[in-house]
Amino acid sequence: MSIDESCAYLRISRWSFYRLIHTKQLMTVKIGRRRFATIDDLDALIARMRSSGVA
């Protein structure tokens, strides 16, 4: 998923998305100048946040 699609999926801002990448909470793949996240990684992030009581 692209950054915009990922942000829409998580319902967060681009700034929040990049903060998750910077803090290594979310893994992404960079192809050329574009950055992508898989649905599995997004779902894993949600599961980790849910189990830690953040979400």
Buried (B, 14 or more C-beta within 10 A) or exposed (E): BEBEEBBEBBEEEEEEBBEBBEEEEBEBEEEEEEBBBEEEBBEBBBEEBEEEEEE
